Amino acid sequence: MADWRTNLLAWYDANKRDLPWRNINDPYKIWLSEVILQQTRVNQGWEYYLRFIEKYPTVASLASAPEHDVLKLWQGLGYYSRARNIHAAAQSVVKNHKSKFPADYNSIRALKGVGDYTAGAISSIAFNLPYPAVDGNVMRVYSRLFGITTPVDSTEGRKKIYETAVELLPAKNPGTYNQAVMELGAMVCLPAKPDCLNCPVRDACYAFSHKKVTEFPVKQGKTKVRNRYLNYLVITNSDKILIRERKTKDIWKGLHDFPLVESEKPVQETKFVKDKKWEDAIHILKPVIKEISEEYVHVLSHQKLFARFYHIESAKKPTTIPTDCFWIKMKDLENYAVPKLIDLYIRKKFVK
């Protein structure tokens, strides 16, 4: 093994973080941790991981849970397709593998929501199989270490780094090596202000020796962010409130929010009320505008949401409501899985 890899493993052994999913070989728990930590910082994902393991200690218990409960437990983590995918994958393990997590790479890779990285991590860590685990941290480490100028967000760049990872993967303890590279990226080889002076592989690093650390990894460019303007109708009648289940192929599928009027441009709130912009969505009998919220801004990976909530008291329940909407008691709002944006409003408005 090359000297830098020896140095890396020695550094990892002395400096690795004590995480609840470390030093175990349970593929179910490793899988859960890897999915939770996608697009999520460790300090945030930690508590979610512990809650999931407590409520669903086995893949069978997760598979038998209602999807609504899984989404509710996931609430606040974002990227909710991950929650739906782990639920579907757990059901697949129960159905196709007799409730035993598969032990070969191809079967793991075939599970819903599992990509090359997650399959490689589970295979190498849980089963000691020789597959690399290439996440964003690993891509950053290798691009700097070897001065890879091909954009990491391109097909060619991802392929080049994956092939590099395959070549470097040791036959002995591949899972430990994979975790060491990932840990280096998480703790030392940071996106901004990397701690090069304390890096165990700096002597072998192209970017460090050429004083080009900030130039790697190379990227093609950011995806354009789309602005969306959401005008929510918070319709109440006595102690009831109208909510909606999001069923279309859009953000937050399977979660709940309120009846919505989406506009292409910002709408002045007084004009929205005066023109009864909600009429195309729902006819409200004798509406009384109780309150108009301030504007909430919520940023997703490729979307920026501008939301305003119109609390409207209806003298009588509308005779016809959209098919994806239904009435609940206001006190039961907390029982429904909602996006973080909606949760912020609910907690400010309805939770005492």
C-alpha positions as CSV (number, residue, x, y, z in Angstrom):
1,M,0.0,0.0,0.0
2,A,1.2,3.5,-0.8
3,D,2.7,5.5,2.1
4,W,-0.1,8.1,1.9
5,R,-2.8,5.4,2.4
6,T,-0.9,4.0,5.4
7,N,-0.7,7.5,6.9
8,L,-4.4,8.0,6.1
9,L,-5.4,4.8,8.0
10,A,-3.3,5.7,10.9
11,W,-4.8,9.1,11.1
12,Y,-8.3,7.7,10.8
13,D,-7.7,5.2,13.6
14,A,-6.5,8.0,15.9
15,N,-9.0,10.7,14.9
16,K,-12.2,9.2,13.7
17,R,-15.4,10.5,15.3
18,D,-17.3,8.3,17.7
19,L,-20.5,8.0,15.8
20,P,-23.4,5.6,16.6
21,W,-23.3,3.9,13.3
22,R,-19.5,3.3,13.5
23,N,-17.9,0.0,14.7
24,I,-21.0,-2.0,13.6
25,N,-21.6,-4.4,10.7
26,D,-25.4,-4.4,10.8
27,P,-26.3,-3.5,7.1
28,Y,-29.7,-2.2,8.1
29,K,-28.3,0.4,10.5
30,I,-25.5,1.3,8.1
31,W,-28.0,1.8,5.3
32,L,-30.2,4.0,7.4
33,S,-27.2,6.1,8.5
34,E,-26.0,6.6,4.9
35,V,-29.4,7.6,3.6
36,I,-30.1,10.0,6.5
37,L,-26.7,11.6,6.0
38,Q,-27.2,12.3,2.3
39,Q,-27.7,16.1,2.1
40,T,-27.6,16.3,5.9
41,R,-25.0,17.3,8.4
42,V,-23.9,14.7,10.9
43,N,-25.0,16.8,13.9
44,Q,-28.5,17.0,12.5
45,G,-28.7,13.5,11.2
46,W,-27.5,11.9,14.5
47,E,-30.7,12.5,16.4
48,Y,-32.8,11.3,13.4
49,Y,-30.8,8.1,13.2
50,L,-31.3,7.4,16.9
51,R,-35.0,8.0,16.6
52,F,-35.4,5.8,13.6
53,I,-33.4,3.0,15.2
54,E,-35.5,3.2,18.4
55,K,-38.8,3.2,16.6
56,Y,-37.9,0.8,13.8
57,P,-35.1,-1.5,15.1
58,T,-35.3,-3.9,12.3
59,V,-36.0,-3.7,8.5
60,A,-39.2,-5.6,9.1
61,S,-40.5,-3.0,11.6
62,L,-39.8,-0.2,9.1
63,A,-41.4,-2.1,6.3
64,S,-44.7,-2.6,8.3
65,A,-45.0,1.0,9.3
66,P,-47.5,3.3,7.5
67,E,-45.8,5.6,5.1
68,H,-47.4,8.6,6.9
69,D,-45.6,7.6,10.1
70,V,-42.2,7.3,8.4
71,L,-42.6,10.7,6.8
72,K,-43.6,12.2,10.1
73,L,-40.5,10.9,11.8
74,W,-38.4,12.2,8.9
75,Q,-40.0,15.7,9.1
76,G,-37.4,18.4,9.1
77,L,-34.7,16.5,7.2
78,G,-35.9,17.6,3.8
79,Y,-35.5,15.6,0.5
80,Y,-38.5,13.6,1.5
81,S,-38.1,11.1,-1.4
82,R,-35.4,9.6,0.8
83,A,-38.0,8.7,3.4
84,R,-40.3,7.2,0.8
85,N,-37.5,5.3,-0.8
86,I,-36.3,3.7,2.5
87,H,-39.8,2.6,3.2
88,A,-40.2,1.1,-0.2
89,A,-36.8,-0.6,0.0
90,A,-37.5,-2.0,3.4
91,Q,-40.7,-3.6,2.0
92,S,-38.7,-5.0,-0.9
93,V,-36.2,-6.6,1.6
94,V,-39.1,-8.2,3.5
95,K,-40.8,-9.4,0.3
96,N,-37.8,-10.5,-1.8
97,H,-35.2,-11.4,0.8
98,K,-37.3,-12.8,3.6
99,S,-36.6,-9.8,5.9
100,K,-32.8,-10.3,5.7
101,F,-30.8,-7.4,4.3
102,P,-29.1,-8.6,1.1
103,A,-25.4,-9.4,1.3
104,D,-24.3,-8.9,-2.3
105,Y,-23.6,-5.6,-4.1
106,N,-26.0,-6.0,-7.0
107,S,-29.0,-6.9,-4.7
108,I,-28.2,-3.9,-2.5
109,R,-27.8,-1.6,-5.5
110,A,-31.2,-2.8,-6.8
111,L,-33.0,-1.4,-3.7
112,K,-35.1,1.7,-4.3
113,G,-33.1,4.9,-3.7
114,V,-29.8,3.1,-3.4
115,G,-27.1,4.4,-5.8
116,D,-23.5,3.4,-6.4
117,Y,-22.2,5.3,-3.3
118,T,-24.7,3.8,-0.8
119,A,-24.3,0.3,-2.2
120,G,-20.5,0.6,-2.0
121,A,-20.6,1.9,1.6
122,I,-23.0,-0.9,2.8
123,S,-21.1,-3.6,0.8
124,S,-17.7,-2.6,2.1
125,I,-18.5,-1.7,5.7
126,A,-21.1,-4.4,6.5
127,F,-19.8,-7.3,4.3
128,N,-16.1,-6.4,3.7
129,L,-16.7,-6.5,-0.1
130,P,-14.2,-4.6,-2.4
131,Y,-16.4,-1.8,-3.6
132,P,-15.5,1.9,-3.3
133,A,-17.9,4.4,-1.7
134,V,-17.6,7.7,-3.6
135,D,-19.5,10.6,-2.0
136,G,-18.9,14.4,-2.3
137,N,-16.2,14.2,0.4
138,V,-14.3,11.5,-1.5
139,M,-14.6,13.4,-4.8
140,R,-13.1,16.5,-3.2
141,V,-10.3,14.5,-1.6
142,Y,-9.3,12.7,-4.8
143,S,-9.7,15.7,-7.1
144,R,-7.2,17.6,-4.9
145,L,-4.9,14.7,-4.2
146,F,-4.4,13.9,-7.9
147,G,-5.1,17.3,-9.4
148,I,-8.1,16.0,-11.4
149,T,-9.3,18.9,-13.6
150,T,-12.3,17.2,-15.1
151,P,-15.4,18.7,-13.5
152,V,-16.7,16.5,-10.7
153,D,-20.3,17.3,-11.6
154,S,-19.9,15.9,-15.1
155,T,-20.4,12.3,-16.2
156,E,-16.8,12.1,-17.3
157,G,-15.5,13.5,-14.0
158,R,-17.6,11.2,-11.8
159,K,-16.4,8.2,-13.9
160,K,-12.8,9.2,-13.6
161,I,-12.9,9.6,-9.8
162,Y,-14.8,6.3,-9.5
163,E,-12.2,4.5,-11.5
164,T,-9.5,6.1,-9.4
165,A,-11.3,4.9,-6.2
166,V,-11.5,1.4,-7.6
167,E,-7.7,1.3,-8.3
168,L,-6.9,2.7,-4.8
169,L,-9.2,0.4,-2.9
170,P,-7.2,-2.1,-0.8
171,A,-8.1,-5.7,-0.7
172,K,-7.9,-5.8,3.1
173,N,-10.5,-3.9,5.1
174,P,-12.0,-1.9,2.2
175,G,-14.8,-0.6,4.4
176,T,-12.3,1.0,6.9
177,Y,-10.4,2.6,4.0
178,N,-13.6,4.0,2.5
179,Q,-14.6,5.5,5.8
180,A,-11.1,6.9,6.3
181,V,-11.3,8.8,3.0
182,M,-14.8,10.1,3.8
183,E,-13.7,11.2,7.2
184,L,-10.7,13.0,5.8
185,G,-13.1,15.0,3.5
186,A,-15.5,15.7,6.4
187,M,-12.9,16.8,9.0
188,V,-9.8,18.0,7.2
189,C,-10.2,18.4,3.4
190,L,-13.1,20.8,3.8
191,P,-14.8,22.6,0.9
192,A,-13.7,26.0,2.3
193,K,-10.7,26.6,4.5
194,P,-9.3,23.0,4.4
195,D,-6.9,22.2,7.3
196,C,-4.0,21.3,5.0
197,L,-1.4,21.7,7.8
198,N,-3.0,18.9,9.7
199,C,-3.7,16.6,6.7
200,P,-2.0,13.2,6.9
201,V,-1.7,13.0,3.1
202,R,-0.6,16.5,2.3
203,D,2.9,15.4,1.1
204,A,1.3,13.4,-1.6
205,C,-1.4,16.0,-2.5
206,Y,-1.1,17.7,-5.9
207,A,-3.3,20.7,-5.0
208,F,-1.3,21.4,-1.8
209,S,2.2,21.1,-3.4
210,H,1.1,23.4,-6.3
211,K,-0.7,25.9,-4.0
212,K,-4.0,25.3,-5.9
213,V,-6.2,23.8,-3.1
214,T,-8.9,26.4,-3.6
215,E,-9.1,25.5,-7.3
216,F,-10.3,22.0,-6.7
217,P,-12.6,20.3,-7.1
218,V,-13.4,21.8,-10.6
219,K,-17.2,22.2,-11.3
220,Q,-19.1,23.0,-14.4
221,G,-21.3,25.5,-12.7
222,K,-24.4,25.9,-10.5
223,T,-27.9,24.8,-11.6
224,K,-30.1,27.8,-12.1
225,V,-32.5,28.4,-9.2
226,R,-36.2,28.7,-9.9
227,N,-38.3,31.2,-7.9
228,R,-41.8,30.0,-6.9
229,Y,-44.6,32.1,-5.3
230,L,-46.9,30.2,-3.0
231,N,-50.1,31.8,-1.7
232,Y,-51.5,29.4,0.9
233,L,-55.2,29.4,2.0
234,V,-55.4,28.6,5.6
235,I,-59.2,28.0,5.8
236,T,-60.8,27.4,9.1
237,N,-64.4,26.8,10.2
238,S,-65.0,26.7,13.9
239,D,-62.4,24.3,15.3
240,K,-61.7,22.7,11.9
241,I,-59.0,23.5,9.4
242,L,-58.7,22.4,5.7
243,I,-55.4,20.7,4.8
244,R,-54.1,19.1,1.6
245,E,-52.1,15.9,0.9
246,R,-49.5,16.6,-1.8
247,K,-49.9,13.7,-4.3
248,T,-48.4,15.1,-7.5
249,K,-44.9,14.7,-8.8
250,D,-43.6,17.8,-7.2
251,I,-41.6,18.7,-4.1
252,W,-42.9,17.3,-0.8
253,K,-44.9,14.4,-2.3
254,G,-46.8,12.5,0.4
255,L,-46.6,15.5,2.9
256,H,-49.4,17.9,3.9
257,D,-49.9,21.6,3.4
258,F,-52.8,23.9,2.7
259,P,-54.9,24.7,-0.4
260,L,-52.6,26.6,-2.6
261,V,-52.7,29.3,-5.3
262,E,-49.3,29.5,-7.0
263,S,-48.5,32.5,-9.0
264,E,-45.8,33.2,-11.6
265,K,-44.9,36.5,-10.0
266,P,-45.3,38.0,-6.6
267,V,-48.8,39.0,-5.8
268,Q,-49.5,42.1,-3.6
269,E,-51.5,40.7,-0.7
270,T,-54.2,43.3,-0.7
271,K,-54.8,42.7,-4.4
272,F,-54.9,38.9,-3.7
273,V,-57.7,39.5,-1.2
274,K,-59.6,42.1,-3.2
275,D,-59.7,40.0,-6.4
276,K,-60.4,36.8,-4.4
277,K,-57.6,35.0,-6.3
278,W,-58.5,31.8,-4.5
279,E,-61.8,31.5,-6.4
280,D,-60.5,29.2,-9.1
281,A,-59.1,26.8,-6.4
282,I,-62.0,26.9,-3.9
283,H,-65.2,28.9,-3.3
284,I,-65.2,30.1,0.2
285,L,-68.6,31.1,1.7
286,K,-68.6,34.5,3.4
287,P,-64.8,34.7,3.8
288,V,-63.4,36.7,6.7
289,I,-59.7,37.5,6.4
290,K,-58.4,36.8,9.9
291,E,-54.7,37.4,9.2
292,I,-52.1,37.7,6.4
293,S,-48.7,36.4,7.3
294,E,-45.4,38.0,6.6
295,E,-43.5,36.4,3.6
296,Y,-41.7,33.2,4.4
297,V,-38.6,32.4,2.3
298,H,-37.5,28.8,2.0
299,V,-34.6,27.7,-0.1
300,L,-34.3,24.2,-1.7
301,S,-31.5,22.9,-3.8
302,H,-32.9,24.2,-7.1
303,Q,-35.9,26.3,-6.0
304,K,-36.5,29.3,-3.9
305,L,-39.9,29.5,-2.4
306,F,-41.7,32.7,-1.4
307,A,-44.8,31.9,0.7
308,R,-47.5,33.9,2.2
309,F,-50.3,32.4,4.4
310,Y,-53.9,33.9,4.2
311,H,-55.9,32.8,7.3
312,I,-59.5,32.8,6.1
313,E,-62.4,32.1,8.4
314,S,-65.3,30.5,6.5
315,A,-68.8,31.0,7.9
316,K,-69.8,27.7,6.5
317,K,-67.8,24.8,5.2
318,P,-67.5,25.1,1.4
319,T,-69.8,22.7,-0.3
320,T,-67.1,21.6,-2.7
321,I,-63.4,21.3,-1.9
322,P,-60.5,20.0,-4.0
323,T,-60.2,16.2,-4.1
324,D,-56.8,16.3,-2.4
325,C,-58.1,18.4,0.6
326,F,-59.9,17.3,3.8
327,W,-61.0,18.8,7.1
328,I,-59.3,18.0,10.4
329,K,-59.5,19.4,13.9
330,M,-57.0,22.2,14.5
331,K,-55.6,20.4,17.5
332,D,-54.7,17.5,15.3
333,L,-52.4,19.5,13.0
334,E,-49.3,18.2,14.7
335,N,-50.2,14.6,13.8
336,Y,-49.6,15.2,10.1
337,A,-46.3,15.2,8.3
338,V,-45.6,18.6,6.8
339,P,-42.7,20.3,5.1
340,K,-40.4,22.5,7.2
341,L,-41.9,25.7,5.7
342,I,-45.4,24.7,6.7
343,D,-44.2,23.5,10.1
344,L,-42.7,26.9,10.8
345,Y,-46.0,28.7,10.1
346,I,-48.0,26.1,12.1
347,R,-45.8,26.4,15.1
348,K,-46.0,30.2,15.1
349,K,-49.7,30.4,14.4
350,F,-51.4,27.4,16.0
351,V,-49.1,25.7,18.6
352,K,-49.1,27.4,21.9
